Amino acid sequence: MPPKPPSAPQLVFDRSLVGRRRKRAAARFGDHDFLVRRVIDEFTDRLVVINREFPLALDLGCHQGALALAELPPGKIGEIVAADLAPAMVASAPGHRVVADEERLPFRERSFNLVTSALSLHWVNDLPGTLIQIRRALLPDGLFMAALFGGDTLTELRQALQEAEIECEGGLSPRVSPFVDLRDMGSLLQRAGFALPVADTDRVTVRYENMWRLLAELRGMGETNALIERRRTPLRRETLMRAAAIYQEKFGLPDGRIPATFEIVAITGWSPHESQQKPLRPGSAKMRLADALGAKTPPKA
């Protein structure tokens, strides 16, 4: 029998709504871009120590030109193509600008030396498919660097909203996006064909005056609920007030503020090239692990 065709990815996010959220956030995004700037600082640190230049780079999901914020030595990056789902976002980016959906990249294969993405790919429905497209868009030995929100992001807000909705309305609706797990990212990069994959995480705790200030920040970031299965009616005022109280009761700090956790998963991979270091074949090691650890071999019975 012929093999079954691959199943279509489950649609979790309303991509048109994601675009509208980003459009709304574009006017004042500079007031709320501190996490994007933090990610770009991390990208900068990693790029500085790589002994090569990148003549053509793609800033994917660029917001208002994230990669252009990197303070790099002259010539490290040549031209930048800034791409974003929202025209209002990319309109403010320097350099070449393209309105593009991360799920359907419009670029030729083997076009870029570098692809970066700062806090956008967590809104993609088919992340494995998007990673494959990115790898194909890279030249051999091209570099991919991205950061996206991980599973512990907004854990306090999720708990407060869930408890309040169950208590006040007797049910529960999807309100906060599912996020990627650090443990999955290395295997996803390998499945997409990347060499030398690396994934690590950075937990950032931000303090807010109250839950309302946090919600306003999320709107300013363009990071509010865009789930397809989201509840279509707003939460009752009673429920929101109870959520704010639960947030304060469970997580409130001594100074009266509340913490909000943002887990940022950073991933790096290279487009394969024959010059890259290859893993050793099983059984080809020159030294036993026990010898390297200085362990004694137990006597045979």
PyMOL commands that set and color helices and strands:
alter all, ss='L'
color gray80, all
select helices_A, chain A and resi 15-26+29-31+34-48+67-69+87-90+121-123+127-137+155-169+182-191+211-221+237-251+289-292
alter helices_A, ss='H'
color red, helices_A
select strands_A, chain A and resi 54-60+77-84+96-99+112-118+138-149+195-208+258-270
alter strands_A, ss='S'
color yellow, strands_A
deselect
rebuild
show_as cartoon
